[in-house]
């Protein structure tokens, strides 16, 4: 499969708000997104910001909570992702309480 990377090496949005792909397969003409390094459900936010740009500045649990909230409307099971966010927030609260004693 012959591939070409876009010049920013990550999905970005064009003037119409559509994602510019990471790769174009010249054999099939299909757009191929990089689902390992830049999954669409982390790049489709209207702000154009990738989730990790925010969460890498947080604790593990808070970053995961934000991640699940961020992608909740972009995945099939929105309720499950919101429940996961609550789980990480509760874990962060327990950790803070334990460390403040």
SEFIZA-3560 file (N, C-alpha, C; in Angstrom, 3 decimals):
REM SEFIZA-3560
<numar><xx>0.836</xx><yy>-1.163</yy><zz>0.000</zz><atom>N</atom></numar>
<numar><xx>0.000</xx><yy>0.000</yy><zz>0.000</zz><atom>CA</atom></numar>
<numar><xx>0.894</xx><yy>1.244</yy><zz>0.000</zz><atom>C</atom></numar>
<numar><xx>0.757</xx><yy>2.050</yy><zz>-1.003</zz><atom>N</atom></numar>
<numar><xx>1.518</xx><yy>3.291</yy><zz>-1.079</zz><atom>CA</atom></numar>
<numar><xx>0.795</xx><yy>4.354</yy><zz>-0.262</zz><atom>C</atom></numar>
<numar><xx>1.523</xx><yy>5.045</yy><zz>0.623</zz><atom>N</atom></numar>
<numar><xx>0.908</xx><yy>6.019</yy><zz>1.506</zz><atom>CA</atom></numar>
<numar><xx>1.607</xx><yy>7.363</yy><zz>1.410</zz><atom>C</atom></numar>
<numar><xx>0.883</xx><yy>8.394</yy><zz>1.709</zz><atom>N</atom></numar>
<numar><xx>1.486</xx><yy>9.715</yy><zz>1.829</zz><atom>CA</atom></numar>
<numar><xx>0.944</xx><yy>10.351</yy><zz>3.102</zz><atom>C</atom></numar>
<numar><xx>1.825</xx><yy>10.939</yy><zz>3.899</zz><atom>N</atom></numar>
<numar><xx>1.399</xx><yy>11.601</yy><zz>5.129</zz><atom>CA</atom></numar>
<numar><xx>1.039</xx><yy>13.039</yy><zz>4.813</zz><atom>C</atom></numar>
<numar><xx>0.042</xx><yy>13.570</yy><zz>5.587</zz><atom>N</atom></numar>
<numar><xx>-0.207</xx><yy>14.990</yy><zz>5.414</zz><atom>CA</atom></numar>
<numar><xx>0.944</xx><yy>15.767</yy><zz>6.039</zz><atom>C</atom></numar>
<numar><xx>1.055</xx><yy>17.036</yy><zz>5.739</zz><atom>N</atom></numar>
<numar><xx>2.243</xx><yy>17.781</yy><zz>6.142</zz><atom>CA</atom></numar>
<numar><xx>2.325</xx><yy>18.060</yy><zz>7.637</zz><atom>C</atom></numar>
<numar><xx>1.252</xx><yy>17.889</yy><zz>8.410</zz><atom>N</atom></numar>
<numar><xx>1.305</xx><yy>18.091</yy><zz>9.852</zz><atom>CA</atom></numar>
<numar><xx>1.431</xx><yy>16.777</yy><zz>10.609</zz><atom>C</atom></numar>
<numar><xx>1.387</xx><yy>15.659</yy><zz>9.906</zz><atom>N</atom></numar>
<numar><xx>1.512</xx><yy>14.332</yy><zz>10.502</zz><atom>CA</atom></numar>
<numar><xx>0.421</xx><yy>14.045</yy><zz>11.526</zz><atom>C</atom></numar>
<numar><xx>-0.740</xx><yy>14.683</yy><zz>11.383</zz><atom>N</atom></numar>
<numar><xx>-1.897</xx><yy>14.386</yy><zz>12.226</zz><atom>CA</atom></numar>
<numar><xx>-3.136</xx><yy>14.928</yy><zz>11.532</zz><atom>C</atom></numar>
<numar><xx>-4.299</xx><yy>14.353</yy><zz>11.829</zz><atom>N</atom></numar>
<numar><xx>-5.507</xx><yy>14.888</yy><zz>11.204</zz><atom>CA</atom></numar>
<numar><xx>-5.734</xx><yy>16.334</yy><zz>11.622</zz><atom>C</atom></numar>
<numar><xx>-6.115</xx><yy>17.145</yy><zz>10.681</zz><atom>N</atom></numar>
<numar><xx>-6.514</xx><yy>18.513</yy><zz>10.949</zz><atom>CA</atom></numar>
<numar><xx>-7.811</xx><yy>18.746</yy><zz>10.195</zz><atom>C</atom></numar>
<numar><xx>-8.426</xx><yy>19.860</yy><zz>10.404</zz><atom>N</atom></numar>
<numar><xx>-9.678</xx><yy>20.130</yy><zz>9.708</zz><atom>CA</atom></numar>
<numar><xx>-9.435</xx><yy>21.051</yy><zz>8.527</zz><atom>C</atom></numar>
<numar><xx>-10.193</xx><yy>20.806</yy><zz>7.462</zz><atom>N</atom></numar>
<numar><xx>-10.096</xx><yy>21.691</yy><zz>6.318</zz><atom>CA</atom></numar>
<numar><xx>-11.025</xx><yy>22.886</yy><zz>6.529</zz><atom>C</atom></numar>
<numar><xx>-11.154</xx><yy>23.732</yy><zz>5.561</zz><atom>N</atom></numar>
<numar><xx>-11.984</xx><yy>24.927</yy><zz>5.675</zz><atom>CA</atom></numar>
<numar><xx>-13.456</xx><yy>24.638</yy><zz>5.904</zz><atom>C</atom></numar>
<numar><xx>-13.881</xx><yy>23.413</yy><zz>5.579</zz><atom>N</atom></numar>
<numar><xx>-15.276</xx><yy>23.024</yy><zz>5.777</zz><atom>CA</atom></numar>
<numar><xx>-15.489</xx><yy>22.240</yy><zz>7.061</zz><atom>C</atom></numar>
<numar><xx>-14.464</xx><yy>22.133</yy><zz>7.890</zz><atom>N</atom></numar>
<numar><xx>-14.593</xx><yy>21.412</yy><zz>9.152</zz><atom>CA</atom></numar>
<numar><xx>-14.394</xx><yy>19.915</yy><zz>9.032</zz><atom>C</atom></numar>
<numar><xx>-14.046</xx><yy>19.421</yy><zz>7.839</zz><atom>N</atom></numar>
<numar><xx>-13.820</xx><yy>17.993</yy><zz>7.654</zz><atom>CA</atom></numar>
<numar><xx>-12.371</xx><yy>17.655</yy><zz>7.997</zz><atom>C</atom></numar>
<numar><xx>-12.182</xx><yy>16.452</yy><zz>8.565</zz><atom>N</atom></numar>
<numar><xx>-10.826</xx><yy>16.022</yy><zz>8.886</zz><atom>CA</atom></numar>
<numar><xx>-10.019</xx><yy>15.781</yy><zz>7.618</zz><atom>C</atom></numar>
<numar><xx>-8.785</xx><yy>16.237</yy><zz>7.641</zz><atom>N</atom></numar>
<numar><xx>-7.837</xx><yy>15.895</yy><zz>6.585</zz><atom>CA</atom></numar>
<numar><xx>-7.157</xx><yy>14.618</yy><zz>7.059</zz><atom>C</atom></numar>
<numar><xx>-7.126</xx><yy>13.578</yy><zz>6.253</zz><atom>N</atom></numar>
<numar><xx>-6.625</xx><yy>12.286</yy><zz>6.719</zz><atom>CA</atom></numar>
<numar><xx>-5.120</xx><yy>12.255</yy><zz>6.907</zz><atom>C</atom></numar>
<numar><xx>-4.699</xx><yy>11.258</yy><zz>7.663</zz><atom>N</atom></numar>
<numar><xx>-3.271</xx><yy>11.009</yy><zz>7.801</zz><atom>CA</atom></numar>
<numar><xx>-2.707</xx><yy>10.380</yy><zz>6.541</zz><atom>C</atom></numar>
<numar><xx>-3.462</xx><yy>9.523</yy><zz>5.907</zz><atom>N</atom></numar>
<numar><xx>-2.951</xx><yy>8.811</yy><zz>4.743</zz><atom>CA</atom></numar>
<numar><xx>-4.006</xx><yy>8.725</yy><zz>3.653</zz><atom>C</atom></numar>
<numar><xx>-3.550</xx><yy>8.653</yy><zz>2.427</zz><atom>N</atom></numar>
<numar><xx>-4.399</xx><yy>8.368</yy><zz>1.287</zz><atom>CA</atom></numar>
<numar><xx>-3.814</xx><yy>7.137</yy><zz>0.607</zz><atom>C</atom></numar>
<numar><xx>-4.624</xx><yy>6.090</yy><zz>0.475</zz><atom>N</atom></numar>
<numar><xx>-4.187</xx><yy>4.875</yy><zz>-0.211</zz><atom>CA</atom></numar>
<numar><xx>-4.398</xx><yy>5.098</yy><zz>-1.706</zz><atom>C</atom></numar>
<numar><xx>-3.295</xx><yy>5.264</yy><zz>-2.441</zz><atom>N</atom></numar>
<numar><xx>-3.399</xx><yy>5.553</yy><zz>-3.868</zz><atom>CA</atom></numar>
<numar><xx>-3.926</xx><yy>4.370</yy><zz>-4.671</zz><atom>C</atom></numar>
<numar><xx>-3.811</xx><yy>3.162</yy><zz>-4.132</zz><atom>N</atom></numar>
<numar><xx>-4.303</xx><yy>1.978</yy><zz>-4.847</zz><atom>CA</atom></numar>
<numar><xx>-5.820</xx><yy>1.908</yy><zz>-4.834</zz><atom>C</atom></numar>
<numar><xx>-6.431</xx><yy>2.283</yy><zz>-3.697</zz><atom>N</atom></numar>
<numar><xx>-7.888</xx><yy>2.185</yy><zz>-3.584</zz><atom>CA</atom></numar>
<numar><xx>-8.569</xx><yy>3.547</yy><zz>-3.603</zz><atom>C</atom></numar>
<numar><xx>-7.794</xx><yy>4.603</yy><zz>-3.365</zz><atom>N</atom></numar>
<numar><xx>-8.372</xx><yy>5.944</yy><zz>-3.286</zz><atom>CA</atom></numar>
<numar><xx>-9.073</xx><yy>6.213</yy><zz>-1.968</zz><atom>C</atom></numar>
<numar><xx>-8.945</xx><yy>5.277</yy><zz>-1.021</zz><atom>N</atom></numar>
<numar><xx>-9.615</xx><yy>5.432</yy><zz>0.269</zz><atom>CA</atom></numar>
<numar><xx>-8.772</xx><yy>6.256</yy><zz>1.233</zz><atom>C</atom></numar>
<numar><xx>-9.477</xx><yy>7.014</yy><zz>2.057</zz><atom>N</atom></numar>
<numar><xx>-8.829</xx><yy>7.779</yy><zz>3.107</zz><atom>CA</atom></numar>
<numar><xx>-8.585</xx><yy>6.845</yy><zz>4.285</zz><atom>C</atom></numar>
<numar><xx>-7.385</xx><yy>6.878</yy><zz>4.825</zz><atom>N</atom></numar>
<numar><xx>-7.028</xx><yy>6.039</yy><zz>5.962</zz><atom>CA</atom></numar>
<numar><xx>-6.598</xx><yy>6.938</yy><zz>7.110</zz><atom>C</atom></numar>
<numar><xx>-7.356</xx><yy>6.869</yy><zz>8.197</zz><atom>N</atom></numar>
<numar><xx>-7.012</xx><yy>7.644</yy><zz>9.385</zz><atom>CA</atom></numar>
<numar><xx>-6.098</xx><yy>6.819</yy><zz>10.279</zz><atom>C</atom></numar>
<numar><xx>-5.246</xx><yy>7.476</yy><zz>10.994</zz><atom>N</atom></numar>
<numar><xx>-4.317</xx><yy>6.815</yy><zz>11.900</zz><atom>CA</atom></numar>
<numar><xx>-5.026</xx><yy>6.551</yy><zz>13.220</zz><atom>C</atom></numar>
<numar><xx>-5.611</xx><yy>5.362</yy><zz>13.343</zz><atom>N</atom></numar>
<numar><xx>-6.407</xx><yy>5.015</yy><zz>14.527</zz><atom>CA</atom></numar>
<numar><xx>-5.571</xx><yy>4.684</yy><zz>15.752</zz><atom>C</atom></numar>
<numar><xx>-4.274</xx><yy>4.579</yy><zz>15.602</zz><atom>N</atom></numar>
<numar><xx>-3.402</xx><yy>4.326</yy><zz>16.752</zz><atom>CA</atom></numar>
<numar><xx>-2.914</xx><yy>5.644</yy><zz>17.336</zz><atom>C</atom></numar>
<numar><xx>-2.345</xx><yy>6.484</yy><zz>16.512</zz><atom>N</atom></numar>
<numar><xx>-1.746</xx><yy>7.725</yy><zz>17.001</zz><atom>CA</atom></numar>
<numar><xx>-2.728</xx><yy>8.892</yy><zz>17.103</zz><atom>C</atom></numar>
<numar><xx>-3.750</xx><yy>8.906</yy><zz>16.267</zz><atom>N</atom></numar>
<numar><xx>-4.697</xx><yy>10.019</yy><zz>16.256</zz><atom>CA</atom></numar>
<numar><xx>-6.113</xx><yy>9.531</yy><zz>15.927</zz><atom>C</atom></numar>
<numar><xx>-6.745</xx><yy>8.760</yy><zz>16.835</zz><atom>N</atom></numar>
<numar><xx>-8.086</xx><yy>8.260</yy><zz>16.551</zz><atom>CA</atom></numar>
<numar><xx>-9.074</xx><yy>9.401</yy><zz>16.328</zz><atom>C</atom></numar>
<numar><xx>-10.015</xx><yy>9.190</yy><zz>15.396</zz><atom>N</atom></numar>
<numar><xx>-10.972</xx><yy>10.235</yy><zz>15.067</zz><atom>CA</atom></numar>
<numar><xx>-11.790</xx><yy>10.675</yy><zz>16.282</zz><atom>C</atom></numar>
<numar><xx>-12.104</xx><yy>9.742</yy><zz>17.207</zz><atom>N</atom></numar>
<numar><xx>-12.937</xx><yy>10.134</yy><zz>18.346</zz><atom>CA</atom></numar>
<numar><xx>-12.185</xx><yy>11.011</yy><zz>19.344</zz><atom>C</atom></numar>
<numar><xx>-10.906</xx><yy>11.240</yy><zz>19.131</zz><atom>N</atom></numar>
<numar><xx>-10.153</xx><yy>12.205</yy><zz>19.944</zz><atom>CA</atom></numar>
<numar><xx>-9.820</xx><yy>13.465</yy><zz>19.149</zz><atom>C</atom></numar>
<numar><xx>-10.100</xx><yy>13.465</yy><zz>17.862</zz><atom>N</atom></numar>
<numar><xx>-9.753</xx><yy>14.600</yy><zz>16.998</zz><atom>CA</atom></numar>
<numar><xx>-10.952</xx><yy>15.336</yy><zz>16.417</zz><atom>C</atom></numar>
<numar><xx>-12.148</xx><yy>14.853</yy><zz>16.667</zz><atom>N</atom></numar>
<numar><xx>-13.328</xx><yy>15.447</yy><zz>16.049</zz><atom>CA</atom></numar>
<numar><xx>-13.957</xx><yy>16.573</yy><zz>16.860</zz><atom>C</atom></numar>
<numar><xx>-13.318</xx><yy>16.999</yy><zz>17.921</zz><atom>N</atom></numar>
<numar><xx>-13.869</xx><yy>18.081</yy><zz>18.741</zz><atom>CA</atom></numar>
<numar><xx>-13.947</xx><yy>19.367</yy><zz>17.916</zz><atom>C</atom></numar>
<numar><xx>-15.040</xx><yy>20.132</yy><zz>18.052</zz><atom>N</atom></numar>
<numar><xx>-15.184</xx><yy>21.363</yy><zz>17.258</zz><atom>CA</atom></numar>
<numar><xx>-14.038</xx><yy>22.363</yy><zz>17.445</zz><atom>C</atom></numar>
<numar><xx>-13.337</xx><yy>22.281</yy><zz>18.568</zz><atom>N</atom></numar>
<numar><xx>-12.226</xx><yy>23.207</yy><zz>18.820</zz><atom>CA</atom></numar>
<numar><xx>-11.023</xx><yy>22.912</yy><zz>17.934</zz><atom>C</atom></numar>
<numar><xx>-10.953</xx><yy>21.685</yy><zz>17.388</zz><atom>N</atom></numar>
<numar><xx>-9.792</xx><yy>21.279</yy><zz>16.607</zz><atom>CA</atom></numar>
<numar><xx>-8.641</xx><yy>20.797</yy><zz>17.467</zz><atom>C</atom></numar>
<numar><xx>-8.828</xx><yy>20.816</yy><zz>18.777</zz><atom>N</atom></numar>
<numar><xx>-7.788</xx><yy>20.382</yy><zz>19.708</zz><atom>CA</atom></numar>
<numar><xx>-7.898</xx><yy>18.872</yy><zz>19.899</zz><atom>C</atom></numar>
<numar><xx>-6.766</xx><yy>18.207</yy><zz>19.988</zz><atom>N</atom></numar>
<numar><xx>-6.750</xx><yy>16.784</yy><zz>20.273</zz><atom>CA</atom></numar>
<numar><xx>-6.777</xx><yy>16.597</yy><zz>21.788</zz><atom>C</atom></numar>
<numar><xx>-7.560</xx><yy>15.655</yy><zz>22.246</zz><atom>N</atom></numar>
<numar><xx>-7.780</xx><yy>15.410</yy><zz>23.668</zz><atom>CA</atom></numar>
<numar><xx>-6.485</xx><yy>15.343</yy><zz>24.473</zz><atom>C</atom></numar>
<numar><xx>-5.492</xx><yy>14.661</yy><zz>23.964</zz><atom>N</atom></numar>
<numar><xx>-4.244</xx><yy>14.469</yy><zz>24.718</zz><atom>CA</atom></numar>
<numar><xx>-3.507</xx><yy>15.787</yy><zz>24.961</zz><atom>C</atom></numar>
<numar><xx>-3.753</xx><yy>16.787</yy><zz>24.127</zz><atom>N</atom></numar>
<numar><xx>-3.123</xx><yy>18.084</yy><zz>24.339</zz><atom>CA</atom></numar>
<numar><xx>-3.566</xx><yy>18.694</yy><zz>25.667</zz><atom>C</atom></numar>
<numar><xx>-4.724</xx><yy>18.333</yy><zz>26.149</zz><atom>N</atom></numar>
<numar><xx>-5.242</xx><yy>18.812</yy><zz>27.427</zz><atom>CA</atom></numar>
<numar><xx>-4.872</xx><yy>17.841</yy><zz>28.547</zz><atom>C</atom></numar>
<numar><xx>-5.149</xx><yy>16.559</yy><zz>28.338</zz><atom>N</atom></numar>
<numar><xx>-5.033</xx><yy>15.578</yy><zz>29.422</zz><atom>CA</atom></numar>
<numar><xx>-3.600</xx><yy>15.277</yy><zz>29.839</zz><atom>C</atom></numar>
<numar><xx>-2.626</xx><yy>15.516</yy><zz>28.984</zz><atom>N</atom></numar>
<numar><xx>-1.245</xx><yy>15.218</yy><zz>29.362</zz><atom>CA</atom></numar>
<numar><xx>-0.738</xx><yy>16.134</yy><zz>30.472</zz><atom>C</atom></numar>
<numar><xx>-1.506</xx><yy>17.158</yy><zz>30.813</zz><atom>N</atom></numar>
<numar><xx>-1.131</xx><yy>18.083</yy><zz>31.879</zz><atom>CA</atom></numar>
<numar><xx>-1.870</xx><yy>17.778</yy><zz>33.186</zz><atom>C</atom></numar>
<numar><xx>-2.535</xx><yy>16.635</yy><zz>33.245</zz><atom>N</atom></numar>
<numar><xx>-3.341</xx><yy>16.270</yy><zz>34.406</zz><atom>CA</atom></numar>
<numar><xx>-2.841</xx><yy>14.977</yy><zz>35.021</zz><atom>C</atom></numar>
<numar><xx>-3.384</xx><yy>14.662</yy><zz>36.198</zz><atom>N</atom></numar>
<numar><xx>-3.106</xx><yy>13.360</yy><zz>36.795</zz><atom>CA</atom></numar>
<numar><xx>-3.730</xx><yy>12.276</yy><zz>35.911</zz><atom>C</atom></numar>
<numar><xx>-3.313</xx><yy>11.044</yy><zz>36.129</zz><atom>N</atom></numar>
<numar><xx>-3.818</xx><yy>9.929</yy><zz>35.330</zz><atom>CA</atom></numar>
<numar><xx>-5.341</xx><yy>9.831</yy><zz>35.395</zz><atom>C</atom></numar>
<numar><xx>-5.897</xx><yy>9.859</yy><zz>36.606</zz><atom>N</atom></numar>
<numar><xx>-7.346</xx><yy>9.681</yy><zz>36.762</zz><atom>CA</atom></numar>
<numar><xx>-8.136</xx><yy>10.851</yy><zz>36.180</zz><atom>C</atom></numar>
<numar><xx>-7.693</xx><yy>12.079</yy><zz>36.430</zz><atom>N</atom></numar>
<numar><xx>-8.401</xx><yy>13.224</yy><zz>35.858</zz><atom>CA</atom></numar>
<numar><xx>-8.293</xx><yy>13.242</yy><zz>34.339</zz><atom>C</atom></numar>
<numar><xx>-7.126</xx><yy>12.900</yy><zz>33.819</zz><atom>N</atom></numar>
<numar><xx>-6.953</xx><yy>12.837</yy><zz>32.370</zz><atom>CA</atom></numar>
<numar><xx>-7.859</xx><yy>11.804</yy><zz>31.731</zz><atom>C</atom></numar>
<numar><xx>-7.994</xx><yy>10.648</yy><zz>32.378</zz><atom>N</atom></numar>
<numar><xx>-8.893</xx><yy>9.618</yy><zz>31.844</zz><atom>CA</atom></numar>
<numar><xx>-10.349</xx><yy>10.061</yy><zz>31.919</zz><atom>C</atom></numar>
<numar><xx>-10.728</xx><yy>10.725</yy><zz>33.002</zz><atom>N</atom></numar>
<numar><xx>-12.101</xx><yy>11.219</yy><zz>33.111</zz><atom>CA</atom></numar>
<numar><xx>-12.400</xx><yy>12.182</yy><zz>31.965</zz><atom>C</atom></numar>
<numar><xx>-11.490</xx><yy>13.106</yy><zz>31.708</zz><atom>N</atom></numar>
<numar><xx>-11.675</xx><yy>14.058</yy><zz>30.604</zz><atom>CA</atom></numar>
<numar><xx>-11.738</xx><yy>13.322</yy><zz>29.274</zz><atom>C</atom></numar>
<numar><xx>-10.884</xx><yy>12.331</yy><zz>29.104</zz><atom>N</atom></numar>
<numar><xx>-10.862</xx><yy>11.551</yy><zz>27.858</zz><atom>CA</atom></numar>
<numar><xx>-12.226</xx><yy>10.918</yy><zz>27.584</zz><atom>C</atom></numar>
<numar><xx>-12.812</xx><yy>10.299</yy><zz>28.616</zz><atom>N</atom></numar>
<numar><xx>-14.104</xx><yy>9.639</yy><zz>28.420</zz><atom>CA</atom></numar>
<numar><xx>-15.222</xx><yy>10.644</yy><zz>28.188</zz><atom>C</atom></numar>
<numar><xx>-15.158</xx><yy>11.795</yy><zz>28.837</zz><atom>N</atom></numar>
<numar><xx>-16.156</xx><yy>12.841</yy><zz>28.586</zz><atom>CA</atom></numar>
<numar><xx>-15.983</xx><yy>13.380</yy><zz>27.172</zz><atom>C</atom></numar>
<numar><xx>-14.740</xx><yy>13.612</yy><zz>26.779</zz><atom>N</atom></numar>
<numar><xx>-14.406</xx><yy>14.177</yy><zz>25.468</zz><atom>CA</atom></numar>
<numar><xx>-14.985</xx><yy>13.341</yy><zz>24.330</zz><atom>C</atom></numar>
<numar><xx>-14.853</xx><yy>12.024</yy><zz>24.457</zz><atom>N</atom></numar>
<numar><xx>-15.247</xx><yy>11.162</yy><zz>23.340</zz><atom>CA</atom></numar>
<numar><xx>-16.657</xx><yy>10.600</yy><zz>23.465</zz><atom>C</atom></numar>
<numar><xx>-17.363</xx><yy>10.903</yy><zz>24.550</zz><atom>N</atom></numar>
<numar><xx>-18.669</xx><yy>10.287</yy><zz>24.811</zz><atom>CA</atom></numar>
<numar><xx>-19.647</xx><yy>10.458</yy><zz>23.653</zz><atom>C</atom></numar>
<numar><xx>-19.707</xx><yy>11.630</yy><zz>23.064</zz><atom>N</atom></numar>
<numar><xx>-20.648</xx><yy>11.849</yy><zz>21.960</zz><atom>CA</atom></numar>
<numar><xx>-20.132</xx><yy>11.336</yy><zz>20.628</zz><atom>C</atom></numar>
<numar><xx>-18.911</xx><yy>10.841</yy><zz>20.604</zz><atom>N</atom></numar>
<numar><xx>-18.313</xx><yy>10.394</yy><zz>19.349</zz><atom>CA</atom></numar>
<numar><xx>-18.234</xx><yy>8.879</yy><zz>19.229</zz><atom>C</atom></numar>
<numar><xx>-18.666</xx><yy>8.177</yy><zz>20.254</zz><atom>N</atom></numar>
<numar><xx>-18.628</xx><yy>6.725</yy><zz>20.250</zz><atom>CA</atom></numar>
<numar><xx>-20.047</xx><yy>6.184</yy><zz>20.384</zz><atom>C</atom></numar>
<numar><xx>-20.202</xx><yy>4.877</yy><zz>20.225</zz><atom>N</atom></numar>
<numar><xx>-21.530</xx><yy>4.271</yy><zz>20.230</zz><atom>CA</atom></numar>
<numar><xx>-22.218</xx><yy>4.297</yy><zz>21.590</zz><atom>C</atom></numar>
<numar><xx>-21.498</xx><yy>3.964</yy><zz>22.647</zz><atom>N</atom></numar>
<numar><xx>-22.126</xx><yy>3.851</yy><zz>23.964</zz><atom>CA</atom></numar>
<numar><xx>-21.758</xx><yy>5.053</yy><zz>24.830</zz><atom>C</atom></numar>
<numar><xx>-22.529</xx><yy>6.131</yy><zz>24.678</zz><atom>N</atom></numar>
<numar><xx>-22.251</xx><yy>7.382</yy><zz>25.388</zz><atom>CA</atom></numar>
<numar><xx>-22.360</xx><yy>7.217</yy><zz>26.893</zz><atom>C</atom></numar>
<numar><xx>-23.380</xx><yy>6.489</yy><zz>27.336</zz><atom>N</atom></numar>
<numar><xx>-23.607</xx><yy>6.302</yy><zz>28.771</zz><atom>CA</atom></numar>
<numar><xx>-22.429</xx><yy>5.558</yy><zz>29.395</zz><atom>C</atom></numar>
<numar><xx>-21.927</xx><yy>4.541</yy><zz>28.712</zz><atom>N</atom></numar>
<numar><xx>-20.795</xx><yy>3.783</yy><zz>29.249</zz><atom>CA</atom></numar>
<numar><xx>-19.568</xx><yy>4.680</yy><zz>29.428</zz><atom>C</atom></numar>
<numar><xx>-19.282</xx><yy>5.526</yy><zz>28.450</zz><atom>N</atom></numar>
<numar><xx>-18.133</xx><yy>6.422</yy><zz>28.579</zz><atom>CA</atom></numar>
<numar><xx>-18.323</xx><yy>7.414</yy><zz>29.719</zz><atom>C</atom></numar>
<numar><xx>-19.529</xx><yy>7.907</yy><zz>29.920</zz><atom>N</atom></numar>
<numar><xx>-19.787</xx><yy>8.828</yy><zz>31.032</zz><atom>CA</atom></numar>
<numar><xx>-19.651</xx><yy>8.114</yy><zz>32.377</zz><atom>C</atom></numar>
<numar><xx>-20.078</xx><yy>6.864</yy><zz>32.440</zz><atom>N</atom></numar>
<numar><xx>-19.907</xx><yy>6.078</yy><zz>33.672</zz><atom>CA</atom></numar>
<numar><xx>-18.420</xx><yy>5.852</yy><zz>33.965</zz><atom>C</atom></numar>
<numar><xx>-17.636</xx><yy>5.618</yy><zz>32.920</zz><atom>N</atom></numar>
<numar><xx>-16.188</xx><yy>5.449</yy><zz>33.101</zz><atom>CA</atom></numar>
<numar><xx>-15.572</xx><yy>6.739</yy><zz>33.635</zz><atom>C</atom></numar>
<numar><xx>-16.022</xx><yy>7.882</yy><zz>33.120</zz><atom>N</atom></numar>
<numar><xx>-15.520</xx><yy>9.170</yy><zz>33.604</zz><atom>CA</atom></numar>
<numar><xx>-15.827</xx><yy>9.337</yy><zz>35.087</zz><atom>C</atom></numar>
<numar><xx>-17.035</xx><yy>8.987</yy><zz>35.500</zz><atom>N</atom></numar>
<numar><xx>-17.421</xx><yy>9.068</yy><zz>36.914</zz><atom>CA</atom></numar>
<numar><xx>-16.535</xx><yy>8.160</yy><zz>37.751</zz><atom>C</atom></numar>
<numar><xx>-16.259</xx><yy>6.952</yy><zz>37.251</zz><atom>N</atom></numar>
<numar><xx>-15.408</xx><yy>6.015</yy><zz>37.984</zz><atom>CA</atom></numar>
<numar><xx>-14.035</xx><yy>6.627</yy><zz>38.248</zz><atom>C</atom></numar>
<numar><xx>-13.434</xx><yy>7.257</yy><zz>37.217</zz><atom>N</atom></numar>
<numar><xx>-12.116</xx><yy>7.873</yy><zz>37.388</zz><atom>CA</atom></numar>
<numar><xx>-12.180</xx><yy>9.100</yy><zz>38.308</zz><atom>C</atom></numar>
<numar><xx>-13.245</xx><yy>9.863</yy><zz>38.238</zz><atom>N</atom></numar>
<numar><xx>-13.388</xx><yy>11.014</yy><zz>39.133</zz><atom>CA</atom></numar>
<numar><xx>-13.507</xx><yy>10.540</yy><zz>40.580</zz><atom>C</atom></numar>
<numar><xx>-14.311</xx><yy>9.504</yy><zz>40.817</zz><atom>N</atom></numar>
<numar><xx>-14.437</xx><yy>8.960</yy><zz>42.176</zz><atom>CA</atom></numar>
<numar><xx>-13.102</xx><yy>8.425</yy><zz>42.693</zz><atom>C</atom></numar>
<numar><xx>-12.345</xx><yy>7.800</yy><zz>41.835</zz><atom>N</atom></numar>
<numar><xx>-11.024</xx><yy>7.290</yy><zz>42.235</zz><atom>CA</atom></numar>
<numar><xx>-10.085</xx><yy>8.449</yy><zz>42.583</zz><atom>C</atom></numar>
<numar><xx>-10.149</xx><yy>9.524</yy><zz>41.813</zz><atom>N</atom></numar>
<numar><xx>-9.326</xx><yy>10.707</yy><zz>42.099</zz><atom>CA</atom></numar>
<numar><xx>-9.728</xx><yy>11.330</yy><zz>43.438</zz><atom>C</atom></numar>
<numar><xx>-11.028</xx><yy>11.403</yy><zz>43.718</zz><atom>N</atom></numar>
<numar><xx>-11.502</xx><yy>11.948</yy><zz>44.989</zz><atom>CA</atom></numar>
<numar><xx>-10.989</xx><yy>11.107</yy><zz>46.151</zz><atom>C</atom></numar>
<numar><xx>-11.077</xx><yy>9.781</yy><zz>46.036</zz><atom>N</atom></numar>
<numar><xx>-10.566</xx><yy>8.892</yy><zz>47.091</zz><atom>CA</atom></numar>
<numar><xx>-9.077</xx><yy>9.105</yy><zz>47.310</zz><atom>C</atom></numar>
<numar><xx>-8.332</xx><yy>9.268</yy><zz>46.237</zz><atom>N</atom></numar>
<numar><xx>-6.894</xx><yy>9.476</yy><zz>46.353</zz><atom>CA</atom></numar>
<numar><xx>-6.587</xx><yy>10.798</yy><zz>47.049</zz><atom>C</atom></numar>
<numar><xx>-7.311</xx><yy>11.847</yy><zz>46.687</zz><atom>N</atom></numar>
<numar><xx>-7.094</xx><yy>13.149</yy><zz>47.312</zz><atom>CA</atom></numar>
<numar><xx>-7.426</xx><yy>13.106</yy><zz>48.795</zz><atom>C</atom></numar>
<numar><xx>-8.526</xx><yy>12.448</yy><zz>49.149</zz><atom>N</atom></numar>
<numar><xx>-8.913</xx><yy>12.323</yy><zz>50.570</zz><atom>CA</atom></numar>
<numar><xx>-7.859</xx><yy>11.544</yy><zz>51.351</zz><atom>C</atom></numar>
<numar><xx>-7.355</xx><yy>10.476</yy><zz>50.752</zz><atom>N</atom></numar>
<numar><xx>-6.346</xx><yy>9.629</yy><zz>51.401</zz><atom>CA</atom></numar>
<numar><xx>-5.042</xx><yy>10.411</yy><zz>51.612</zz><atom>C</atom></numar>
<numar><xx>-4.662</xx><yy>11.221</yy><zz>50.656</zz><atom>N</atom></numar>
<numar><xx>-3.406</xx><yy>11.974</yy><zz>50.731</zz><atom>CA</atom></numar>
<numar><xx>-3.510</xx><yy>13.230</yy><zz>51.595</zz><atom>C</atom></numar>
<numar><xx>-4.726</xx><yy>13.685</yy><zz>51.887</zz><atom>N</atom></numar>
<numar><xx>-4.903</xx><yy>14.878</yy><zz>52.716</zz><atom>CA</atom></numar>
<numar><xx>-5.045</xx><yy>14.576</yy><zz>54.182</zz><atom>C</atom></numar>
<numar><xx>-5.005</xx><yy>13.309</yy><zz>54.578</zz><atom>N</atom></numar>
<numar><xx>-5.159</xx><yy>12.931</yy><zz>56.000</zz><atom>CA</atom></numar>
<numar><xx>-3.890</xx><yy>13.148</yy><zz>56.761</zz><atom>C</atom></numar>
//
